[in-house]
Amino acid sequence: MHIPSRTRHAIAAGLVAAASTLILALAPAARAAEFRLISPRNAVSTSTKERISIAGHAVRGAAPTVTVGGVDVPVFHTNIFQRDGVPLAPGLNTIVITQNDASGKTTASTTLQITRVEATPTVRPPAARFPVTINADSAQPSQDLALAPGDDLEVSFRGAAGHRASVTLSGIGTFPMEEVAPADETSTAPTGQYRATLTMPRVSAETSSTISVKLESDTPDPASPGTTPTAELKLSAGITLLPNAGPPRLLRVSANRGVVRFGLTEVRLNGPNLAELPKGTILRAVGKQGRDYKIRLSPALDAWISAGDVEPAPAGTALPHIDFTDMTITPGPDGDTINIPYEARIPFAVNADPIGGPNGMPVVNIDLYGAHNAVTWITHRNPGSLIRQVTSDQQDTNHLRLRAELTTAPLWGYKAEVTTSALKVTIRRPPTLAPAPQSPLKGLTIAVNAGHGGRE
């Protein structure tokens, strides 16, 4: 069959167009990669929180920028991005995460669908009323105590709910205990937690006392009609009441480093501690709990030290005291040294405030416990180096603070040491390093523990 030339060209053009359309239909549109989510782990999830954190791994590329819910967030060197405090409205929340390259082209995209639901309140069954029992493992205190007049004693235990509780200190008296109110103010269910705070009385001589708690019911036990159930428990901990009069109870630091703590809570990474005292420091003990002595540094400050760090001071030891009259500041190769006369082994603490001085400069505070201010002069030799000035201030009875204001920032550290007659606190000067290629840092590999600086 003969097909005219014009018709043949039209048919060919139609076939080419149809083929092009077919190719476009079969080839999928260029699709942006998806992020690997860290939090939440799934793109579809639920939460009871009003705000959440969103984090993930950015797709590797040149100078990426990431937007989370319309807010630009930084991408760290590890290719991780994060946005904290993303608000969630009740119901379904659609949050789009996109990543663009340097030209503005979207290289990755993920859509989160997070449904905020109401938290289901935790309903705890009320504590049982019967039988009337006391949980011995819950009873506090659990360690022997030495308490001075005016100290508070906390006694507590868990037991059957809704009864009358009391605590008896042998030789002192019996006192009521209160049942702790529910944490939920809308609840009226008894908790079965009983507590009392007792202030220790004055005694004329050292006295030992035991602690007993008692739980009594006002109504008969259904399982034992005609009887009024009662439970009693003698605590394993005992009390030694210390008299208010008489010579002070003195301790001497026997360890090379006596660590003084603010409280009895275990601290991580060796801090925060109040002070580290050298061997021979004399301390006044005013109480004890288990293996820890309570020491009085000033009328306004008590602290704690482990019994393993101290020993009883020799008989006839006097409570030390210093009359602070003068001080000298001298320069040295390591830094400026504050020389404080230290004729008596009183406790002291050194701490730094990195921005507490004039114009935000660092300050080093030296607290002397057992000293009073009678300063006559403070001598600065070669002034204008690291220390701008040192001032003295009586913070409280027996508590004197020396405040060393520095001239430069940052603070490169300090060192405290005791000699036979002086307490020396050296403020370190910045190190001087040779430039490359002689730098002592050349060739070293430095490991950084991530999460401890900047934005963490």
Secondary structure, 3 states (H helix, E strand, C coil): CCCCHHHHHHHHHHHHHHHHHHHHHHCCCCCCECCEEEECCCCEEEECCCEEEEEEECCCCCCCEEEECCEEECECCCCEEEEEEEECCCEEEEEEEEEECCCCCEEEEEEEEEEECCCCCCCCCCCCCCCCCEEEEEEECCCCEEECCCCEEEEEEEECCCCEEEEEECCCEEEEEEECCCCCCCCCCCCCEEEEEEECCCCCCCEEEEEEEEEECCCCECCECCCCCEEEEEEEEEEEECCCCCCCEEEEECCCEEEEECCCCCCCCCCCCCEEEECCCEEEEEEEECCEEEEEEECCEEEEEEHHHEEECCCCCCCCCEEEEEEEEEECCCEEEEEEECCCCCCEEEEEECCCCHHHCCEEEEEEECEEEEEEEEEECCCCCCEEEEEEEEEECCEEEEEEEECCCCCCCEEEEECCCEEEEEEECCCCCCCCCCCCCCCCCCCCCCCCCCCC
